[in-house]
């Protein structure tokens, strides 16, 4: 997974007024919108990609 995927996730969050983005290994991204958690329709984020993004 490339950095572009994370950029798209951040953009999606901004466009939808998300207050939080949840990234977990081997799970798709999740946005907190209006207090609820909504899973993003995307491929799961593997552990290495999640760690690279955080670093």
C-alpha positions as CSV (number, residue, x, y, z in Angstrom):
1,X,0.0,0.0,0.0
2,X,1.4,3.4,-0.9
3,X,1.3,6.7,0.9
4,X,-1.3,7.8,-1.6
5,X,-3.9,5.4,0.0
6,X,-3.3,7.2,3.3
7,X,-3.7,10.6,1.6
8,X,-7.0,9.5,0.1
9,X,-8.1,8.3,3.6
10,X,-7.3,11.7,5.1
11,X,-9.1,13.5,2.3
12,X,-12.1,11.3,2.7
13,X,-12.1,12.1,6.4
14,X,-11.9,15.8,5.8
15,X,-14.7,15.7,3.1
16,X,-17.0,13.8,5.5
17,X,-16.3,15.8,8.7
18,X,-14.7,12.9,10.5
19,X,-13.2,13.7,13.9
20,X,-11.0,10.6,14.0
21,X,-9.3,8.1,11.7
22,X,-8.7,4.6,13.1
23,X,-6.0,2.5,11.5
24,X,-5.4,-1.1,12.6
25,X,-3.2,-3.8,11.1
26,X,-5.1,-6.1,8.8
27,X,-8.3,-4.0,8.9
28,X,-9.7,-1.4,6.6
29,X,-9.6,2.2,7.8
30,X,-12.4,3.5,10.0
31,X,-13.8,7.1,10.3
32,X,-15.6,8.5,13.3
33,X,-18.4,10.6,11.8
34,X,-21.0,12.2,14.0
35,X,-19.9,10.1,16.9
36,X,-20.3,6.8,15.0
37,X,-17.6,4.6,13.5
38,X,-17.9,3.9,9.8
39,X,-15.6,1.4,8.0
40,X,-14.2,2.7,4.7
41,X,-14.6,0.5,1.7
42,X,-11.0,-0.3,1.1
43,X,-8.5,-3.2,1.3
44,X,-7.2,-4.0,4.8
45,X,-4.0,-2.1,5.8
46,X,-1.2,-4.4,6.5
47,X,1.0,-4.0,9.6
48,X,4.1,-2.8,7.8
49,X,2.1,-0.1,5.9
50,X,0.5,1.1,9.1
51,X,3.8,1.3,10.9
52,X,5.4,3.2,8.0
53,X,2.6,5.7,8.0
54,X,2.9,6.3,11.7
55,X,6.6,6.8,11.5
